[in-house]
Amino acid sequence: MQAPPTVYEIVGGQRFFDELVDRFYDAVEDDPLLRPMYPRGMGPSRRRLAGFLAQYWGGPPHYSEERGHPRLRMRHFPFAIGPAERDAWMAHMTASLDAATIADGTGRPLPDEIRAAMFDHFDSAATHLINHPAD
């Protein structure tokens, strides 16, 4: 019996996550609240997030092989992340997710259940990373 396809496979593999993350970071680069949290060159940040998401959603374990355990709270602790930063991050990721299509050249939208699962994951993770009270 064959295992059901992973989300990674359904959405078109690494290309989907690269495109999702590129749209997201294109918006972050112009965001006055979030941009200061990132280094001048955002290429490594883009690659890390795309790799992490690909692995999380059933792709190859390249992120863990390169970076080890994600330790998201520890990696984000140096940055003051409050509700405003969380909301800005979510706005950009939601817009990127809303624009996402299956990465097979057809332009087909994401299945509703996959879009909802991704949104819920991003919402939960973004809230979990808040480490600074609201002003």
C-alpha positions as CSV (number, residue, x, y, z in Angstrom):
1,M,0.0,0.0,0.0
2,Q,1.4,3.4,-1.0
3,A,1.4,6.3,1.4
4,P,-0.7,9.2,0.6
5,P,1.1,12.2,-1.0
6,T,2.6,14.7,1.3
7,V,1.6,18.4,1.2
8,Y,5.1,19.0,-0.3
9,E,4.3,16.7,-3.2
10,I,0.7,18.1,-3.7
11,V,1.8,21.7,-3.9
12,G,4.6,21.1,-6.4
13,G,7.7,20.5,-4.2
14,Q,10.4,23.0,-3.4
15,R,9.4,25.4,-6.2
16,F,6.1,26.1,-4.3
17,F,7.9,27.0,-1.1
18,D,10.6,29.1,-2.9
19,E,7.8,31.1,-4.6
20,L,5.8,31.5,-1.4
21,V,8.8,32.7,0.5
22,D,9.9,35.0,-2.3
23,R,6.5,36.8,-2.3
24,F,6.6,37.0,1.5
25,Y,10.1,38.5,1.7
26,D,9.5,40.8,-1.2
27,A,6.8,42.4,1.0
28,V,8.9,42.3,4.2
29,E,11.7,44.2,2.4
30,D,9.4,47.2,2.2
31,D,7.9,46.9,5.7
32,P,9.3,49.5,8.0
33,L,8.4,47.4,11.1
34,L,9.9,44.1,10.0
35,R,12.7,45.0,7.7
36,P,15.1,46.1,10.5
37,M,15.0,42.6,11.9
38,Y,16.7,41.1,8.9
39,P,20.3,41.4,7.5
40,R,21.0,43.6,4.5
41,G,21.1,40.6,2.2
42,M,18.0,38.6,2.7
43,G,19.0,35.7,0.4
44,P,20.0,33.4,3.3
45,S,16.8,34.2,5.2
46,R,14.8,33.3,2.2
47,R,16.6,30.0,1.7
48,R,16.3,29.0,5.3
49,L,12.6,29.7,5.6
50,A,11.8,28.0,2.3
51,G,13.9,24.9,3.4
52,F,12.2,24.8,6.8
53,L,8.7,25.0,5.3
54,A,9.5,22.4,2.7
55,Q,10.7,20.0,5.3
56,Y,7.8,20.8,7.7
57,W,5.3,20.0,5.0
58,G,6.8,16.6,4.0
59,G,9.8,17.5,1.9
60,P,13.4,16.3,2.2
61,P,15.2,17.0,5.6
62,H,17.7,19.4,4.1
63,Y,16.9,22.1,6.7
64,S,17.6,19.8,9.7
65,E,20.7,18.4,8.0
66,E,22.1,21.9,7.6
67,R,20.8,23.7,10.7
68,G,19.8,21.0,13.2
69,H,16.6,21.3,15.2
70,P,14.6,24.4,14.2
71,R,14.5,25.9,17.8
72,L,12.3,28.7,16.5
73,R,11.9,30.5,19.8
74,M,15.6,30.5,20.5
75,R,16.5,31.7,17.0
76,H,13.9,34.5,17.2
77,F,14.6,35.6,20.8
78,P,17.1,38.3,19.8
79,F,14.3,40.2,18.1
80,A,11.6,42.1,20.0
81,I,8.5,40.4,18.6
82,G,5.2,41.8,19.9
83,P,1.7,41.7,18.6
84,A,2.3,44.4,16.0
85,E,5.3,42.5,14.5
86,R,3.3,39.2,14.6
87,D,0.4,40.9,12.8
88,A,2.6,42.4,10.2
89,W,4.4,39.1,9.6
90,M,1.0,37.3,9.3
91,A,-0.4,40.0,6.9
92,H,2.6,39.4,4.5
93,M,2.5,35.6,4.8
94,T,-1.3,35.5,4.4
95,A,-1.0,37.7,1.2
96,S,1.7,35.4,-0.1
97,L,-0.4,32.3,0.7
98,D,-3.5,33.9,-0.9
99,A,-1.5,34.4,-4.1
100,A,0.0,30.9,-4.1
101,T,-0.8,28.3,-6.8
102,I,0.2,24.7,-7.3
103,A,3.8,24.9,-8.6
104,D,3.1,22.9,-11.8
105,G,2.6,25.7,-14.3
106,T,-1.2,25.3,-14.4
107,G,-2.0,28.2,-12.1
108,R,-4.4,25.9,-10.1
109,P,-5.2,27.3,-6.6
110,L,-4.2,25.5,-3.5
111,P,-6.7,23.0,-2.2
112,D,-8.8,24.7,0.5
113,E,-7.8,22.2,3.2
114,I,-4.1,22.8,2.5
115,R,-4.4,26.5,2.5
116,A,-6.3,26.3,5.8
117,A,-3.7,24.0,7.3
118,M,-0.9,26.3,6.3
119,F,-2.7,29.4,7.5
120,D,-3.3,27.7,10.9
121,H,0.4,26.7,11.1
122,F,1.6,30.2,10.4
123,D,-0.9,31.8,12.8
124,S,0.1,29.5,15.6
125,A,3.9,29.8,15.0
126,A,3.7,33.6,14.7
127,T,1.8,33.8,18.0
128,H,4.2,31.4,19.7
129,L,7.2,33.6,18.7
130,I,5.8,36.7,20.5
131,N,8.4,37.5,23.2
132,H,7.7,41.2,23.9
133,P,4.6,42.6,25.4
134,A,2.4,45.1,23.6
135,D,3.4,48.7,24.1
